[in-house]
Amino acid sequence: MDDMNRRDFIKGASVGTLGAFLASGGIASTFLRDRLIPKPAKPSVEIGELKSIHVKCITETSWFDNYVQQQDFKKAGGALVQQYDVKFSHTGVKEGFEGDNAGGYSALIEFEFMNGDRKKVLLDTGWNNKWMTKRFEEEGIDAMLRSGEIDTLIISHDHYDHYWGIQTTLQWKPDITLYIPDSFRKESYQLLSGADFPKPPISNTVPFKGELKKFALKKVHKIFPGVSLVAFDCPCGRGVFGEEVLVCNVAGKGLVTISGCCHMGLLSLLNFTKNNFIGGDKIYGVYGGVHISPYDNWNPANDDLVRSINNYHVEKLGVNHCTGYITVEKMIAAGVPVIKGTARNKTKRDLYLGNGDEIFF
Amino acid sequence: MKIENWTEKRKLAPRGGVFVAGLVDLILMLAVFMGIWYVFMDPRGILRMYTPMYGYAYVQWFLVSVLTVHFVFRLCPFQNSSFLTKTPPLIKGLLFSIVAAALMLLIVDGIFKIVLGNLAVPYFSEETLLSLKQNAFTAREYAHQAITMYGGITALFIPLWIIHLNNWPACEIHSYKGYLTSFFIIFALAGFGFLILFHPHMGVLFYPWQTWTAVVPWWEDYAQTLSGNFCLGGVMCWTAVMWIFNVTFEGYPFKKIKAQPWRALAGIFGTLLVAVIFFKVFLLLQDLVWGVPIRGSQLLMAVDWRYLHSGECAMFMLLIALVWGFYFDNWPRKYTFEANVLIRFVIICVLTFAFYVFYYRYNPEILGQQAGYSNPLQYPLAATSLIVALLLAHNWFFDLTPGYKVVNKDEFANSSEKQ
């Protein structure tokens, strides 16, 4: 082809620039986007109401030393190595429980229904059976399980720190009703039946004998009056997929979310609640881990969250566990109503609700 | 006789038809990729470097090194015609690949971790960050994230410099002096780009924000995120667009402009404009599938991830464009130029979509990654960048053997004898 002369070039460049500018502007234009992107449907999920919720944090310290835990993952090959293939540190950890770095996450939730009836359920069952047994005994969970006062265990997701302590619950109530997301790893089912995994190591010597209820992902499941389980199809890391979160409707106050780790993201959860639940325009409270900086690691996108959370006008944030201290410091600085704790039972700081602390909705 | 632009002068012919040759090469390259991935990267494999940033940094710089060895250094010091024509492609390719790997190690471990990380910018060195009380995980990820981002922008600047500025000043100084000067100019310009596009991200990556040493990300109001993924997505789109113009469109329309600086201006700003369009189209497609993202959300609904994913989509497209261009000889070629390009582009779009679906369906089984489109701990960019690096190396270093062979070796031998 022949060389272009300067006039042709300028003409071509001008036309090209104008065309590209218009194309780019057209693609981004509000006019086009408004017509192409479907509008969200009106909230339609009706779950009824309940009178109140009382949450007691049995343990939110899933591990006691961030550095040791991270070294364990680093040695195993990083955060993408699936959890049953990681050798965890269980001895010689100064900050650990009896030298073991493993702790666990578990909460006791008491629902008070509109007719005055009450129901207690456990959310998650932690990791280290010794630590979990100690905490369950200290908070009277062992007696509640033995007596049947607690007859339901909800596993938010099968991460090691939420699920591997299954033996702790089963030792007092092997026939407990178990709610799980239907995305459990095959190893997690094996653990429930009494398997032994030598590498982490983790085992369960009390096979499960109760009713297993699996909840399909991407659905809202009404489980009690005013209480639903929402199963999200989100990647959780360490080879785990899918997490279920409780969304409840407290009469006169608004909606309350209770999560294990909230791997789907706090604002995704709040938006889902807002867009799908009748009454979603008023989200009253949040409890649980909301997975932002579990190792006090950071990402500038987390600042986006901190800067946006107040737009949801949540009145009570009982966040802890994988939320991370850095996040909570930033939230407090931004005026987010985070509920403080008492820093006892091996929770290090009083910035958020720790082991043995309670919150009422 | 010295050959400075071997890959432009050699003539390749397929063994047994373009599609058979292309398939053989593609399968072989993917087998090599799987082997490398399993040994170095796979979370179920041997070295498990895909943490993800640790392994990704090396992949990114291997890609840059392949570009450098071929594009910037013009295969120097192995430009002798008898070496290039008589050495078996496998030996020659292995030699160039080793040189590229050595360059990668020199840059990542030498320039970044030892020199810059100790004497200039702590976040380029995992060890320095550890000594400053960053924890084990973040020290490794942050340091390698910074190194990767620098590599990302270098991988953009090299073809920009070579294709549109003709590798100045090496185009005038035909020796290692010229190549080194070009390399340092590109590396310095990439540093300038890094300072503007990614250093602000690193500034707010730490707690508290390092606002004394890095500005608060200037793109925040426009992009609705503080994350550098906005810039990374843009850089990836620009890189992909530049290669698509160069390979799929055979360098047109910019190739028509011979005079500088018009060619450079048209090439640089023209591809930038098209990259902006690509970026916006990919964002719009995501909005259509997943809804409008919300600032502060995570995973699929995160604003910053959507930008990153636009870049990832562009890389998928680049990969397919290179496969089609290198292995399948940019089929078709028999119609008018415009028709050829249009058909090719449609094929690339369709194959990109198919590859995208395949990748997200099977990557947990094949690559050992987590299921799901969005995961804060992994990026398809690492795998796609490694495939792109291997594709380029296969073409430039191994002469696309065994699917293709060089058929004009005698021309060089004859001219060498005449000299």
Contacts between the chains, C-beta under 8 A, distances in Angstrom:
chain1	res1	chain2	res2	distance
A	1	B	255	7.9
A	1	B	256	5.3
A	2	B	256	8.0
A	3	B	256	7.5
A	3	B	257	7.6
A	3	B	258	4.6
A	3	B	259	7.1
A	4	B	256	5.5
A	4	B	257	5.3
A	4	B	258	7.6
A	4	B	262	7.9
A	6	B	259	7.8
A	6	B	262	7.3
A	9	B	257	5.9
A	9	B	262	5.2
A	9	B	266	7.0
A	12	B	253	7.4
A	12	B	266	8.0
A	13	B	265	7.8
A	13	B	266	5.7
A	13	B	270	7.7
A	16	B	266	7.9
A	16	B	270	6.2
A	16	B	273	7.5
A	17	B	269	7.5
A	17	B	273	6.6
A	20	B	270	7.8
A	20	B	273	3.8
A	20	B	274	6.4
A	20	B	276	7.5
A	20	B	277	6.3
A	21	B	273	7.2
A	23	B	277	5.4
A	24	B	273	7.0
A	24	B	276	5.1
A	24	B	277	4.9
A	24	B	280	5.8
A	27	B	277	6.5
A	27	B	280	4.5
A	27	B	281	5.8
A	27	B	284	5.8
A	28	B	280	5.0
A	28	B	284	7.7
A	33	B	284	6.9
A	33	B	287	7.0
A	36	B	284	7.2
A	36	B	288	6.0
A	37	B	287	5.4
A	37	B	288	6.2
A	37	B	291	7.2
A	37	B	292	6.3
A	38	B	291	7.8
A	40	B	291	7.2
A	66	B	135	5.9
A	67	B	135	5.6
A	67	B	136	6.0
A	70	B	135	5.8
A	70	B	136	4.5
A	70	B	137	3.9
A	71	B	136	5.3
A	73	B	137	6.8
A	74	B	51	7.5
A	74	B	136	5.5
A	74	B	137	6.4
A	74	B	140	6.8
A	76	B	48	7.3
A	77	B	43	5.4
A	77	B	45	7.9
A	77	B	47	7.8
A	77	B	48	2.5
A	77	B	49	7.9
A	77	B	50	7.9
A	77	B	51	7.3
A	78	B	43	6.4
A	78	B	48	6.1
A	78	B	49	7.9
A	78	B	50	6.6
A	78	B	51	3.1
A	78	B	52	7.1
A	78	B	54	7.0
A	79	B	51	6.4
A	79	B	52	7.9
A	79	B	137	7.3
A	79	B	377	4.8
A	80	B	43	4.1
A	80	B	50	6.3
A	80	B	51	7.1
A	80	B	52	6.6
A	80	B	368	7.3
A	80	B	369	6.4
A	80	B	370	6.4
A	80	B	377	5.8
A	80	B	378	5.9
A	81	B	43	4.5
A	81	B	44	7.6
A	81	B	48	6.5
A	82	B	43	7.2
A	82	B	44	7.7
A	85	B	44	7.2
A	233	B	372	7.6
A	234	B	299	5.8
A	234	B	372	6.9
A	235	B	299	7.3
A	235	B	370	4.8
A	235	B	371	6.0
A	235	B	372	3.7
A	235	B	374	7.3
A	235	B	375	4.4
A	237	B	370	6.6
A	237	B	375	7.1
A	237	B	376	7.9
A	237	B	377	5.6
A	239	B	370	6.7
A	241	B	370	7.3
A	241	B	371	5.1
A	241	B	372	6.7
A	263	B	299	7.9
A	264	B	298	7.1
A	264	B	299	6.5
A	265	B	297	5.1
A	265	B	298	2.8
A	265	B	299	5.6
A	265	B	301	6.8
A	265	B	302	7.1
A	266	B	296	7.9
A	266	B	298	7.5
A	267	B	294	5.7
A	267	B	295	8.0
A	267	B	296	4.6
A	267	B	297	4.3
A	267	B	298	7.2
A	267	B	301	7.4
A	268	B	294	7.5
A	268	B	297	4.8
A	268	B	298	6.1
A	268	B	299	6.7
A	268	B	300	7.7
A	268	B	301	4.9
A	271	B	294	5.7
A	271	B	297	6.9
A	271	B	301	7.1
A	291	B	298	7.7
A	295	B	135	6.2
A	295	B	137	5.8
A	295	B	138	7.0
A	296	B	135	7.0
A	296	B	207	7.7
A	297	B	135	7.3
A	297	B	137	6.4
A	297	B	138	4.5
A	297	B	141	7.5
A	298	B	138	7.4
A	298	B	205	5.9
A	298	B	206	6.8
A	298	B	207	5.4
A	299	B	205	7.0
A	299	B	227	7.0
A	299	B	376	7.2
A	300	B	201	5.9
A	300	B	204	4.6
A	300	B	205	6.1
A	300	B	217	6.9
A	300	B	225	7.3
A	300	B	226	3.9
A	300	B	227	4.5
A	300	B	228	7.1
A	300	B	304	7.6
A	301	B	225	6.1
A	301	B	226	7.0
A	301	B	227	4.5
A	301	B	229	7.4
A	301	B	296	7.9
A	301	B	298	7.6
A	301	B	302	6.0
A	301	B	303	7.8
A	301	B	304	4.4
A	301	B	305	7.7
A	303	B	204	6.4
A	303	B	226	5.0
A	304	B	224	7.5
A	304	B	225	5.2
A	304	B	226	6.0
A	304	B	227	7.2
A	304	B	295	5.1
A	304	B	296	4.5
A	304	B	302	7.8
A	304	B	303	6.7
A	304	B	304	7.0
A	305	B	296	3.7
A	305	B	297	7.6
A	305	B	298	7.5
A	306	B	296	7.6
A	307	B	295	7.6
A	307	B	296	6.8
A	308	B	294	7.6
A	308	B	295	5.0
A	308	B	296	3.4
A	309	B	296	6.6
A	326	B	207	5.0
A	330	B	207	7.8
